[in-house]
Amino acid sequence: MMGASIKLATDNGLCFKIGRNAGKVTHIKVELNSLDLYDVSYIRIYGVKYTVLATSENIYADMLLVDFKEKTGMNMSL
């Protein structure tokens, strides 16, 4: 639903590129922290400029879709 591509594995999670959205987010990085919860970074990469637009820490798995929608404006279900 997000048009995700260029998926990269990190030490504790993953990073992927998403399609155009209202939040101007180009990449999302999701990492599992020591509390068994997720830390999510919403990133904009334009040329060589890397900007973290927003972060969400200690997110439960069932809250990820709501957080994605708030930050990107993209609907994650059909």
mmCIF file of the N, C-alpha and C atoms, coordinates in Angstrom:
data_MODEL
# 
_entry.id   MODEL 
# 
loop_
_atom_site.group_PDB 
_atom_site.id 
_atom_site.type_symbol 
_atom_site.label_atom_id 
_atom_site.label_alt_id 
_atom_site.label_comp_id 
_atom_site.label_asym_id 
_atom_site.label_entity_id 
_atom_site.label_seq_id 
_atom_site.pdbx_PDB_ins_code 
_atom_site.Cartn_x 
_atom_site.Cartn_y 
_atom_site.Cartn_z 
_atom_site.occupancy 
_atom_site.B_iso_or_equiv 
_atom_site.pdbx_formal_charge 
_atom_site.auth_seq_id 
_atom_site.auth_comp_id 
_atom_site.auth_asym_id 
_atom_site.auth_atom_id 
_atom_site.pdbx_PDB_model_num 
ATOM 1   N N  . MET A 1 1  ? 0.805  -1.200 0.000  1.00 0.00 ? 1  MET A N  1 
ATOM 2   C CA . MET A 1 1  ? 0.000  0.000  0.000  1.00 0.00 ? 1  MET A CA 1 
ATOM 3   C C  . MET A 1 1  ? 0.851  1.268  0.000  1.00 0.00 ? 1  MET A C  1 
ATOM 4   N N  . MET A 1 2  ? 2.072  1.196  0.511  1.00 0.00 ? 2  MET A N  1 
ATOM 5   C CA . MET A 1 2  ? 2.923  2.384  0.589  1.00 0.00 ? 2  MET A CA 1 
ATOM 6   C C  . MET A 1 2  ? 3.840  2.513  -0.620 1.00 0.00 ? 2  MET A C  1 
ATOM 7   N N  . GLY A 1 3  ? 3.890  1.528  -1.458 1.00 0.00 ? 3  GLY A N  1 
ATOM 8   C CA . GLY A 1 3  ? 4.822  1.564  -2.572 1.00 0.00 ? 3  GLY A CA 1 
ATOM 9   C C  . GLY A 1 3  ? 6.255  1.439  -2.104 1.00 0.00 ? 3  GLY A C  1 
ATOM 10  N N  . ALA A 1 4  ? 6.485  0.628  -1.077 1.00 0.00 ? 4  ALA A N  1 
ATOM 11  C CA . ALA A 1 4  ? 7.818  0.492  -0.486 1.00 0.00 ? 4  ALA A CA 1 
ATOM 12  C C  . ALA A 1 4  ? 8.787  -0.183 -1.452 1.00 0.00 ? 4  ALA A C  1 
ATOM 13  N N  . SER A 1 5  ? 10.000 0.342  -1.471 1.00 0.00 ? 5  SER A N  1 
ATOM 14  C CA . SER A 1 5  ? 11.061 -0.246 -2.290 1.00 0.00 ? 5  SER A CA 1 
ATOM 15  C C  . SER A 1 5  ? 12.390 0.005  -1.588 1.00 0.00 ? 5  SER A C  1 
ATOM 16  N N  . ILE A 1 6  ? 13.443 -0.528 -2.150 1.00 0.00 ? 6  ILE A N  1 
ATOM 17  C CA . ILE A 1 6  ? 14.796 -0.398 -1.606 1.00 0.00 ? 6  ILE A CA 1 
ATOM 18  C C  . ILE A 1 6  ? 14.786 -0.680 -0.105 1.00 0.00 ? 6  ILE A C  1 
ATOM 19  N N  . LYS A 1 7  ? 14.554 -1.906 0.224  1.00 0.00 ? 7  LYS A N  1 
ATOM 20  C CA . LYS A 1 7  ? 14.493 -2.326 1.616  1.00 0.00 ? 7  LYS A CA 1 
ATOM 21  C C  . LYS A 1 7  ? 15.897 -2.675 2.120  1.00 0.00 ? 7  LYS A C  1 
ATOM 22  N N  . LEU A 1 8  ? 16.286 -2.137 3.265  1.00 0.00 ? 8  LEU A N  1 
ATOM 23  C CA . LEU A 1 8  ? 17.593 -2.399 3.854  1.00 0.00 ? 8  LEU A CA 1 
ATOM 24  C C  . LEU A 1 8  ? 17.430 -2.940 5.260  1.00 0.00 ? 8  LEU A C  1 
ATOM 25  N N  . ALA A 1 9  ? 18.215 -3.939 5.611  1.00 0.00 ? 9  ALA A N  1 
ATOM 26  C CA . ALA A 1 9  ? 18.214 -4.461 6.973  1.00 0.00 ? 9  ALA A CA 1 
ATOM 27  C C  . ALA A 1 9  ? 19.261 -3.706 7.787  1.00 0.00 ? 9  ALA A C  1 
ATOM 28  N N  . THR A 1 10 ? 18.890 -3.327 9.009  1.00 0.00 ? 10 THR A N  1 
ATOM 29  C CA . THR A 1 10 ? 19.829 -2.705 9.934  1.00 0.00 ? 10 THR A CA 1 
ATOM 30  C C  . THR A 1 10 ? 20.099 -3.706 11.053 1.00 0.00 ? 10 THR A C  1 
ATOM 31  N N  . ASP A 1 11 ? 20.880 -3.311 12.040 1.00 0.00 ? 11 ASP A N  1 
ATOM 32  C CA . ASP A 1 11 ? 21.181 -4.219 13.149 1.00 0.00 ? 11 ASP A CA 1 
ATOM 33  C C  . ASP A 1 11 ? 19.923 -4.667 13.886 1.00 0.00 ? 11 ASP A C  1 
ATOM 34  N N  . ASN A 1 12 ? 19.010 -3.741 14.147 1.00 0.00 ? 12 ASN A N  1 
ATOM 35  C CA . ASN A 1 12 ? 17.815 -4.055 14.935 1.00 0.00 ? 12 ASN A CA 1 
ATOM 36  C C  . ASN A 1 12 ? 16.509 -3.803 14.205 1.00 0.00 ? 12 ASN A C  1 
ATOM 37  N N  . GLY A 1 13 ? 16.536 -3.640 12.898 1.00 0.00 ? 13 GLY A N  1 
ATOM 38  C CA . GLY A 1 13 ? 15.291 -3.345 12.199 1.00 0.00 ? 13 GLY A CA 1 
ATOM 39  C C  . GLY A 1 13 ? 15.477 -3.265 10.701 1.00 0.00 ? 13 GLY A C  1 
ATOM 40  N N  . LEU A 1 14 ? 14.722 -2.348 10.089 1.00 0.00 ? 14 LEU A N  1 
ATOM 41  C CA . LEU A 1 14 ? 14.794 -2.193 8.650  1.00 0.00 ? 14 LEU A CA 1 
ATOM 42  C C  . LEU A 1 14 ? 14.521 -0.757 8.260  1.00 0.00 ? 14 LEU A C  1 
ATOM 43  N N  . CYS A 1 15 ? 14.927 -0.420 7.036  1.00 0.00 ? 15 CYS A N  1 
ATOM 44  C CA . CYS A 1 15 ? 14.712 0.898  6.473  1.00 0.00 ? 15 CYS A CA 1 
ATOM 45  C C  . CYS A 1 15 ? 14.194 0.698  5.058  1.00 0.00 ? 15 CYS A C  1 
ATOM 46  N N  . PHE A 1 16 ? 13.188 1.480  4.668  1.00 0.00 ? 16 PHE A N  1 
ATOM 47  C CA . PHE A 1 16 ? 12.663 1.333  3.321  1.00 0.00 ? 16 PHE A CA 1 
ATOM 48  C C  . PHE A 1 16 ? 12.206 2.676  2.778  1.00 0.00 ? 16 PHE A C  1 
ATOM 49  N N  . LYS A 1 17 ? 12.223 2.763  1.444  1.00 0.00 ? 17 LYS A N  1 
ATOM 50  C CA . LYS A 1 17 ? 11.785 3.958  0.749  1.00 0.00 ? 17 LYS A CA 1 
ATOM 51  C C  . LYS A 1 17 ? 10.301 3.813  0.457  1.00 0.00 ? 17 LYS A C  1 
ATOM 52  N N  . ILE A 1 18 ? 9.551  4.913  0.602  1.00 0.00 ? 18 ILE A N  1 
ATOM 53  C CA . ILE A 1 18 ? 8.118  4.862  0.322  1.00 0.00 ? 18 ILE A CA 1 
ATOM 54  C C  . ILE A 1 18 ? 7.773  5.836  -0.797 1.00 0.00 ? 18 ILE A C  1 
ATOM 55  N N  . GLY A 1 19 ? 6.560  5.702  -1.315 1.00 0.00 ? 19 GLY A N  1 
ATOM 56  C CA . GLY A 1 19 ? 6.090  6.564  -2.390 1.00 0.00 ? 19 GLY A CA 1 
ATOM 57  C C  . GLY A 1 19 ? 5.747  7.964  -1.903 1.00 0.00 ? 19 GLY A C  1 
ATOM 58  N N  . ARG A 1 20 ? 5.302  8.801  -2.829 1.00 0.00 ? 20 ARG A N  1 
ATOM 59  C CA . ARG A 1 20 ? 4.944  10.178 -2.488 1.00 0.00 ? 20 ARG A CA 1 
ATOM 60  C C  . ARG A 1 20 ? 3.832  10.214 -1.450 1.00 0.00 ? 20 ARG A C  1 
ATOM 61  N N  . ASN A 1 21 ? 3.928  11.199 -0.555 1.00 0.00 ? 21 ASN A N  1 
ATOM 62  C CA . ASN A 1 21 ? 2.917  11.330 0.490  1.00 0.00 ? 21 ASN A CA 1 
ATOM 63  C C  . ASN A 1 21 ? 2.836  12.778 0.943  1.00 0.00 ? 21 ASN A C  1 
ATOM 64  N N  . ALA A 1 22 ? 1.787  13.095 1.701  1.00 0.00 ? 22 ALA A N  1 
ATOM 65  C CA . ALA A 1 22 ? 1.544  14.461 2.165  1.00 0.00 ? 22 ALA A CA 1 
ATOM 66  C C  . ALA A 1 22 ? 2.596  14.938 3.154  1.00 0.00 ? 22 ALA A C  1 
ATOM 67  N N  . GLY A 1 23 ? 3.201  14.008 3.916  1.00 0.00 ? 23 GLY A N  1 
ATOM 68  C CA . GLY A 1 23 ? 4.197  14.378 4.908  1.00 0.00 ? 23 GLY A CA 1 
ATOM 69  C C  . GLY A 1 23 ? 5.582  14.613 4.353  1.00 0.00 ? 23 GLY A C  1 
ATOM 70  N N  . LYS A 1 24 ? 5.769  14.417 3.037  1.00 0.00 ? 24 LYS A N  1 
ATOM 71  C CA . LYS A 1 24 ? 7.061  14.564 2.359  1.00 0.00 ? 24 LYS A CA 1 
ATOM 72  C C  . LYS A 1 24 ? 8.133  13.633 2.916  1.00 0.00 ? 24 LYS A C  1 
ATOM 73  N N  . VAL A 1 25 ? 7.707  12.509 3.461  1.00 0.00 ? 25 VAL A N  1 
ATOM 74  C CA . VAL A 1 25 ? 8.613  11.483 3.975  1.00 0.00 ? 25 VAL A CA 1 
ATOM 75  C C  . VAL A 1 25 ? 9.055  10.625 2.796  1.00 0.00 ? 25 VAL A C  1 
ATOM 76  N N  . THR A 1 26 ? 10.371 10.382 2.672  1.00 0.00 ? 26 THR A N  1 
ATOM 77  C CA . THR A 1 26 ? 10.858 9.520  1.591  1.00 0.00 ? 26 THR A CA 1 
ATOM 78  C C  . THR A 1 26 ? 11.276 8.150  2.095  1.00 0.00 ? 26 THR A C  1 
ATOM 79  N N  . HIS A 1 27 ? 11.715 8.079  3.375  1.00 0.00 ? 27 HIS A N  1 
ATOM 80  C CA . HIS A 1 27 ? 12.186 6.814  3.943  1.00 0.00 ? 27 HIS A CA 1 
ATOM 81  C C  . HIS A 1 27 ? 11.645 6.654  5.364  1.00 0.00 ? 27 HIS A C  1 
ATOM 82  N N  . ILE A 1 28 ? 11.440 5.412  5.752  1.00 0.00 ? 28 ILE A N  1 
ATOM 83  C CA . ILE A 1 28 ? 11.034 5.091  7.118  1.00 0.00 ? 28 ILE A CA 1 
ATOM 84  C C  . ILE A 1 28 ? 12.005 4.063  7.668  1.00 0.00 ? 28 ILE A C  1 
ATOM 85  N N  . LYS A 1 29 ? 12.496 4.329  8.885  1.00 0.00 ? 29 LYS A N  1 
ATOM 86  C CA . LYS A 1 29 ? 13.384 3.385  9.557  1.00 0.00 ? 29 LYS A CA 1 
ATOM 87  C C  . LYS A 1 29 ? 12.675 2.892  10.819 1.00 0.00 ? 29 LYS A C  1 
ATOM 88  N N  . VAL A 1 30 ? 12.501 1.573  10.916 1.00 0.00 ? 30 VAL A N  1 
ATOM 89  C CA . VAL A 1 30 ? 11.826 0.949  12.054 1.00 0.00 ? 30 VAL A CA 1 
ATOM 90  C C  . VAL A 1 30 ? 12.837 0.059  12.762 1.00 0.00 ? 30 VAL A C  1 
ATOM 91  N N  . GLU A 1 31 ? 13.050 0.305  14.048 1.00 0.00 ? 31 GLU A N  1 
ATOM 92  C CA . GLU A 1 31 ? 14.013 -0.487 14.812 1.00 0.00 ? 31 GLU A CA 1 
ATOM 93  C C  . GLU A 1 31 ? 13.385 -0.984 16.102 1.00 0.00 ? 31 GLU A C  1 
ATOM 94  N N  . LEU A 1 32 ? 13.753 -2.191 16.485 1.00 0.00 ? 32 LEU A N  1 
ATOM 95  C CA . LEU A 1 32 ? 13.306 -2.793 17.736 1.00 0.00 ? 32 LEU A CA 1 
ATOM 96  C C  . LEU A 1 32 ? 14.257 -2.347 18.840 1.00 0.00 ? 32 LEU A C  1 
ATOM 97  N N  . ASN A 1 33 ? 13.702 -1.806 19.938 1.00 0.00 ? 33 ASN A N  1 
ATOM 98  C CA . ASN A 1 33 ? 14.568 -1.340 21.020 1.00 0.00 ? 33 ASN A CA 1 
ATOM 99  C C  . ASN A 1 33 ? 14.656 -2.377 22.137 1.00 0.00 ? 33 ASN A C  1 
ATOM 100 N N  . SER A 1 34 ? 15.365 -2.049 23.197 1.00 0.00 ? 34 SER A N  1 
ATOM 101 C CA . SER A 1 34 ? 15.617 -3.001 24.285 1.00 0.00 ? 34 SER A CA 1 
ATOM 102 C C  . SER A 1 34 ? 14.362 -3.344 25.098 1.00 0.00 ? 34 SER A C  1 
ATOM 103 N N  . LEU A 1 35 ? 13.304 -2.547 24.976 1.00 0.00 ? 35 LEU A N  1 
ATOM 104 C CA . LEU A 1 35 ? 12.048 -2.809 25.687 1.00 0.00 ? 35 LEU A CA 1 
ATOM 105 C C  . LEU A 1 35 ? 11.100 -3.695 24.879 1.00 0.00 ? 35 LEU A C  1 
ATOM 106 N N  . ASP A 1 36 ? 11.556 -4.197 23.737 1.00 0.00 ? 36 ASP A N  1 
ATOM 107 C CA . ASP A 1 36 ? 10.740 -4.983 22.813 1.00 0.00 ? 36 ASP A CA 1 
ATOM 108 C C  . ASP A 1 36 ? 9.630  -4.141 22.183 1.00 0.00 ? 36 ASP A C  1 
ATOM 109 N N  . LEU A 1 37 ? 9.895  -2.856 22.027 1.00 0.00 ? 37 LEU A N  1 
ATOM 110 C CA . LEU A 1 37 ? 8.988  -1.924 21.366 1.00 0.00 ? 37 LEU A CA 1 
ATOM 111 C C  . LEU A 1 37 ? 9.715  -1.338 20.170 1.00 0.00 ? 37 LEU A C  1 
ATOM 112 N N  . TYR A 1 38 ? 9.011  -0.577 19.350 1.00 0.00 ? 38 TYR A N  1 
ATOM 113 C CA . TYR A 1 38 ? 9.596  -0.055 18.118 1.00 0.00 ? 38 TYR A CA 1 
ATOM 114 C C  . TYR A 1 38 ? 9.899  1.434  18.219 1.00 0.00 ? 38 TYR A C  1 
ATOM 115 N N  . ASP A 1 39 ? 11.026 1.829  17.636 1.00 0.00 ? 39 ASP A N  1 
ATOM 116 C CA . ASP A 1 39 ? 11.377 3.230  17.441 1.00 0.00 ? 39 ASP A CA 1 
ATOM 117 C C  . ASP A 1 39 ? 11.311 3.471  15.929 1.00 0.00 ? 39 ASP A C  1 
ATOM 118 N N  . VAL A 1 40 ? 10.571 4.493  15.524 1.00 0.00 ? 40 VAL A N  1 
ATOM 119 C CA . VAL A 1 40 ? 10.356 4.765  14.103 1.00 0.00 ? 40 VAL A CA 1 
ATOM 120 C C  . VAL A 1 40 ? 10.862 6.161  13.777 1.00 0.00 ? 40 VAL A C  1 
ATOM 121 N N  . SER A 1 41 ? 11.658 6.258  12.720 1.00 0.00 ? 41 SER A N  1 
ATOM 122 C CA . SER A 1 41 ? 12.158 7.546  12.239 1.00 0.00 ? 41 SER A CA 1 
ATOM 123 C C  . SER A 1 41 ? 11.587 7.794  10.852 1.00 0.00 ? 41 SER A C  1 
ATOM 124 N N  . TYR A 1 42 ? 11.070 8.993  10.652 1.00 0.00 ? 42 TYR A N  1 
ATOM 125 C CA . TYR A 1 42 ? 10.524 9.398  9.360  1.00 0.00 ? 42 TYR A CA 1 
ATOM 126 C C  . TYR A 1 42 ? 11.527 10.372 8.755  1.00 0.00 ? 42 TYR A C  1 
ATOM 127 N N  . ILE A 1 43 ? 12.083 9.983  7.613  1.00 0.00 ? 43 ILE A N  1 
ATOM 128 C CA . ILE A 1 43 ? 13.250 10.658 7.053  1.00 0.00 ? 43 ILE A CA 1 
ATOM 129 C C  . ILE A 1 43 ? 12.923 11.201 5.664  1.00 0.00 ? 43 ILE A C  1 
ATOM 130 N N  . ARG A 1 44 ? 13.520 12.334 5.356  1.00 0.00 ? 44 ARG A N  1 
ATOM 131 C CA . ARG A 1 44 ? 13.434 12.890 4.007  1.00 0.00 ? 44 ARG A CA 1 
ATOM 132 C C  . ARG A 1 44 ? 14.848 12.985 3.467  1.00 0.00 ? 44 ARG A C  1 
ATOM 133 N N  . ILE A 1 45 ? 15.096 12.324 2.348  1.00 0.00 ? 45 ILE A N  1 
ATOM 134 C CA . ILE A 1 45 ? 16.394 12.383 1.690  1.00 0.00 ? 45 ILE A CA 1 
ATOM 135 C C  . ILE A 1 45 ? 16.193 13.055 0.339  1.00 0.00 ? 45 ILE A C  1 
ATOM 136 N N  . TYR A 1 46 ? 16.869 14.151 0.149  1.00 0.00 ? 46 TYR A N  1 
ATOM 137 C CA . TYR A 1 46 ? 16.785 14.895 -1.103 1.00 0.00 ? 46 TYR A CA 1 
ATOM 138 C C  . TYR A 1 46 ? 18.206 15.209 -1.538 1.00 0.00 ? 46 TYR A C  1 
ATOM 139 N N  . GLY A 1 47 ? 18.659 14.530 -2.568 1.00 0.00 ? 47 GLY A N  1 
ATOM 140 C CA . GLY A 1 47 ? 20.044 14.670 -2.995 1.00 0.00 ? 47 GLY A CA 1 
ATOM 141 C C  . GLY A 1 47 ? 20.962 14.092 -1.931 1.00 0.00 ? 47 GLY A C  1 
ATOM 142 N N  . VAL A 1 48 ? 21.817 14.923 -1.362 1.00 0.00 ? 48 VAL A N  1 
ATOM 143 C CA . VAL A 1 48 ? 22.693 14.466 -0.283 1.00 0.00 ? 48 VAL A CA 1 
ATOM 144 C C  . VAL A 1 48 ? 22.208 14.962 1.079  1.00 0.00 ? 48 VAL A C  1 
ATOM 145 N N  . LYS A 1 49 ? 21.084 15.670 1.104  1.00 0.00 ? 49 LYS A N  1 
ATOM 146 C CA . LYS A 1 49 ? 20.544 16.207 2.355  1.00 0.00 ? 49 LYS A CA 1 
ATOM 147 C C  . LYS A 1 49 ? 19.668 15.159 3.040  1.00 0.00 ? 49 LYS A C  1 
ATOM 148 N N  . TYR A 1 50 ? 20.004 14.845 4.291  1.00 0.00 ? 50 TYR A N  1 
ATOM 149 C CA . TYR A 1 50 ? 19.328 13.838 5.098  1.00 0.00 ? 50 TYR A CA 1 
ATOM 150 C C  . TYR A 1 50 ? 18.667 14.567 6.268  1.00 0.00 ? 50 TYR A C  1 
ATOM 151 N N  . THR A 1 51 ? 17.330 14.538 6.342  1.00 0.00 ? 51 THR A N  1 
ATOM 152 C CA . THR A 1 51 ? 16.607 15.239 7.395  1.00 0.00 ? 51 THR A CA 1 
ATOM 153 C C  . THR A 1 51 ? 15.642 14.288 8.083  1.00 0.00 ? 51 THR A C  1 
ATOM 154 N N  . VAL A 1 52 ? 15.737 14.201 9.406  1.00 0.00 ? 52 VAL A N  1 
ATOM 155 C CA . VAL A 1 52 ? 14.773 13.413 10.174 1.00 0.00 ? 52 VAL A CA 1 
ATOM 156 C C  . VAL A 1 52 ? 13.589 14.334 10.469 1.00 0.00 ? 52 VAL A C  1 
ATOM 157 N N  . LEU A 1 53 ? 12.446 14.039 9.859  1.00 0.00 ? 53 LEU A N  1 
ATOM 158 C CA . LEU A 1 53 ? 11.266 14.884 10.004 1.00 0.00 ? 53 LEU A CA 1 
ATOM 159 C C  . LEU A 1 53 ? 10.531 14.639 11.312 1.00 0.00 ? 53 LEU A C  1 
ATOM 160 N N  . ALA A 1 54 ? 10.480 13.385 11.739 1.00 0.00 ? 54 ALA A N  1 
ATOM 161 C CA . ALA A 1 54 ? 9.778  13.038 12.977 1.00 0.00 ? 54 ALA A CA 1 
ATOM 162 C C  . ALA A 1 54 ? 10.293 11.704 13.487 1.00 0.00 ? 54 ALA A C  1 
ATOM 163 N N  . THR A 1 55 ? 10.151 11.499 14.779 1.00 0.00 ? 55 THR A N  1 
ATOM 164 C CA . THR A 1 55 ? 10.488 10.209 15.379 1.00 0.00 ? 55 THR A CA 1 
ATOM 165 C C  . THR A 1 55 ? 9.379  9.819  16.342 1.00 0.00 ? 55 THR A C  1 
ATOM 166 N N  . SER A 1 56 ? 9.175  8.542  16.480 1.00 0.00 ? 56 SER A N  1 
ATOM 167 C CA . SER A 1 56 ? 8.234  7.983  17.453 1.00 0.00 ? 56 SER A CA 1 
ATOM 168 C C  . SER A 1 56 ? 8.976  6.897  18.195 1.00 0.00 ? 56 SER A C  1 
ATOM 169 N N  . GLU A 1 57 ? 8.952  6.956  19.509 1.00 0.00 ? 57 GLU A N  1 
ATOM 170 C CA . GLU A 1 57 ? 9.678  5.983  20.311 1.00 0.00 ? 57 GLU A CA 1 
ATOM 171 C C  . GLU A 1 57 ? 8.720  5.147  21.138 1.00 0.00 ? 57 GLU A C  1 
ATOM 172 N N  . ASN A 1 58 ? 9.135  3.908  21.403 1.00 0.00 ? 58 ASN A N  1 
ATOM 173 C CA . ASN A 1 58 ? 8.374  2.973  22.241 1.00 0.00 ? 58 ASN A CA 1 
ATOM 174 C C  . ASN A 1 58 ? 6.953  2.756  21.728 1.00 0.00 ? 58 ASN A C  1 
ATOM 175 N N  . ILE A 1 59 ? 6.851  2.418  20.454 1.00 0.00 ? 59 ILE A N  1 
ATOM 176 C CA . ILE A 1 59 ? 5.569  2.165  19.800 1.00 0.00 ? 59 ILE A CA 1 
ATOM 177 C C  . ILE A 1 59 ? 5.280  0.664  19.844 1.00 0.00 ? 59 ILE A C  1 
ATOM 178 N N  . TYR A 1 60 ? 4.074  0.292  20.255 1.00 0.00 ? 60 TYR A N  1 
ATOM 179 C CA . TYR A 1 60 ? 3.651  -1.103 20.205 1.00 0.00 ? 60 TYR A CA 1 
ATOM 180 C C  . TYR A 1 60 ? 3.336  -1.482 18.755 1.00 0.00 ? 60 TYR A C  1 
ATOM 181 N N  . ALA A 1 61 ? 3.421  -2.754 18.438 1.00 0.00 ? 61 ALA A N  1 
ATOM 182 C CA . ALA A 1 61 ? 3.209  -3.229 17.067 1.00 0.00 ? 61 ALA A CA 1 
ATOM 183 C C  . ALA A 1 61 ? 1.838  -2.841 16.536 1.00 0.00 ? 61 ALA A C  1 
ATOM 184 N N  . ASP A 1 62 ? 0.807  -2.898 17.378 1.00 0.00 ? 62 ASP A N  1 
ATOM 185 C CA . ASP A 1 62 ? -0.539 -2.568 16.907 1.00 0.00 ? 62 ASP A CA 1 
ATOM 186 C C  . ASP A 1 62 ? -0.735 -1.067 16.699 1.00 0.00 ? 62 ASP A C  1 
ATOM 187 N N  . MET A 1 63 ? 0.215  -0.257 17.113 1.00 0.00 ? 63 MET A N  1 
ATOM 188 C CA . MET A 1 63 ? 0.127  1.191  16.937 1.00 0.00 ? 63 MET A CA 1 
ATOM 189 C C  . MET A 1 63 ? 0.903  1.676  15.713 1.00 0.00 ? 63 MET A C  1 
ATOM 190 N N  . LEU A 1 64 ? 1.640  0.790  15.051 1.00 0.00 ? 64 LEU A N  1 
ATOM 191 C CA . LEU A 1 64 ? 2.478  1.201  13.919 1.00 0.00 ? 64 LEU A CA 1 
ATOM 192 C C  . LEU A 1 64 ? 1.668  1.786  12.764 1.00 0.00 ? 64 LEU A C  1 
ATOM 193 N N  . LEU A 1 65 ? 0.573  1.152  12.399 1.00 0.00 ? 65 LEU A N  1 
ATOM 194 C CA . LEU A 1 65 ? -0.217 1.639  11.265 1.00 0.00 ? 65 LEU A CA 1 
ATOM 195 C C  . LEU A 1 65 ? -0.782 3.025  11.529 1.00 0.00 ? 65 LEU A C  1 
ATOM 196 N N  . VAL A 1 66 ? -1.249 3.263  12.736 1.00 0.00 ? 66 VAL A N  1 
ATOM 197 C CA . VAL A 1 66 ? -1.777 4.583  13.091 1.00 0.00 ? 66 VAL A CA 1 
ATOM 198 C C  . VAL A 1 66 ? -0.665 5.628  13.045 1.00 0.00 ? 66 VAL A C  1 
ATOM 199 N N  . ASP A 1 67 ? 0.509  5.277  13.540 1.00 0.00 ? 67 ASP A N  1 
ATOM 200 C CA . ASP A 1 67 ? 1.640  6.190  13.526 1.00 0.00 ? 67 ASP A CA 1 
ATOM 201 C C  . ASP A 1 67 ? 2.068  6.507  12.096 1.00 0.00 ? 67 ASP A C  1 
ATOM 202 N N  . PHE A 1 68 ? 2.127  5.497  11.227 1.00 0.00 ? 68 PHE A N  1 
ATOM 203 C CA . PHE A 1 68 ? 2.471  5.720  9.824  1.00 0.00 ? 68 PHE A CA 1 
ATOM 204 C C  . PHE A 1 68 ? 1.486  6.698  9.192  1.00 0.00 ? 68 PHE A C  1 
ATOM 205 N N  . LYS A 1 69 ? 0.188  6.498  9.449  1.00 0.00 ? 69 LYS A N  1 
ATOM 206 C CA . LYS A 1 69 ? -0.831 7.359  8.845  1.00 0.00 ? 69 LYS A CA 1 
ATOM 207 C C  . LYS A 1 69 ? -0.711 8.795  9.353  1.00 0.00 ? 69 LYS A C  1 
ATOM 208 N N  . GLU A 1 70 ? -0.448 8.971  10.644 1.00 0.00 ? 70 GLU A N  1 
ATOM 209 C CA . GLU A 1 70 ? -0.301 10.318 11.202 1.00 0.00 ? 70 GLU A CA 1 
ATOM 210 C C  . GLU A 1 70 ? 0.868  11.064 10.582 1.00 0.00 ? 70 GLU A C  1 
ATOM 211 N N  . LYS A 1 71 ? 1.977  10.376 10.379 1.00 0.00 ? 71 LYS A N  1 
ATOM 212 C CA . LYS A 1 71 ? 3.196  11.032 9.922  1.00 0.00 ? 71 LYS A CA 1 
ATOM 213 C C  . LYS A 1 71 ? 3.269  11.191 8.403  1.00 0.00 ? 71 LYS A C  1 
ATOM 214 N N  . THR A 1 72 ? 2.668  10.255 7.646  1.00 0.00 ? 72 THR A N  1 
ATOM 215 C CA . THR A 1 72 ? 2.775  10.306 6.195  1.00 0.00 ? 72 THR A CA 1 
ATOM 216 C C  . THR A 1 72 ? 1.477  10.700 5.488  1.00 0.00 ? 72 THR A C  1 
ATOM 217 N N  . GLY A 1 73 ? 0.358  10.490 6.161  1.00 0.00 ? 73 GLY A N  1 
ATOM 218 C CA . GLY A 1 73 ? -0.938 10.742 5.522  1.00 0.00 ? 73 GLY A CA 1 
ATOM 219 C C  . GLY A 1 73 ? -1.386 9.613  4.625  1.00 0.00 ? 73 GLY A C  1 
ATOM 220 N N  . MET A 1 74 ? -0.637 8.514  4.604  1.00 0.00 ? 74 MET A N  1 
ATOM 221 C CA . MET A 1 74 ? -0.973 7.367  3.752  1.00 0.00 ? 74 MET A CA 1 
ATOM 222 C C  . MET A 1 74 ? -1.799 6.359  4.522  1.00 0.00 ? 74 MET A C  1 
ATOM 223 N N  . ASN A 1 75 ? -2.845 5.847  3.877  1.00 0.00 ? 75 ASN A N  1 
ATOM 224 C CA . ASN A 1 75 ? -3.683 4.819  4.484  1.00 0.00 ? 75 ASN A CA 1 
ATOM 225 C C  . ASN A 1 75 ? -3.017 3.460  4.310  1.00 0.00 ? 75 ASN A C  1 
ATOM 226 N N  . MET A 1 76 ? -2.960 2.667  5.350  1.00 0.00 ? 76 MET A N  1 
ATOM 227 C CA . MET A 1 76 ? -2.251 1.395  5.299  1.00 0.00 ? 76 MET A CA 1 
ATOM 228 C C  . MET A 1 76 ? -3.169 0.192  5.181  1.00 0.00 ? 76 MET A C  1 
ATOM 229 N N  . SER A 1 77 ? -4.431 0.400  4.897  1.00 0.00 ? 77 SER A N  1 
ATOM 230 C CA . SER A 1 77 ? -5.341 -0.738 4.721  1.00 0.00 ? 77 SER A CA 1 
ATOM 231 C C  . SER A 1 77 ? -6.214 -0.491 3.498  1.00 0.00 ? 77 SER A C  1 
ATOM 232 N N  . LEU A 1 78 ? -6.839 -1.536 3.027  1.00 0.00 ? 78 LEU A N  1 
ATOM 233 C CA . LEU A 1 78 ? -7.679 -1.416 1.832  1.00 0.00 ? 78 LEU A CA 1 
ATOM 234 C C  . LEU A 1 78 ? -9.005 -0.812 2.125  1.00 0.00 ? 78 LEU A C  1 
# 
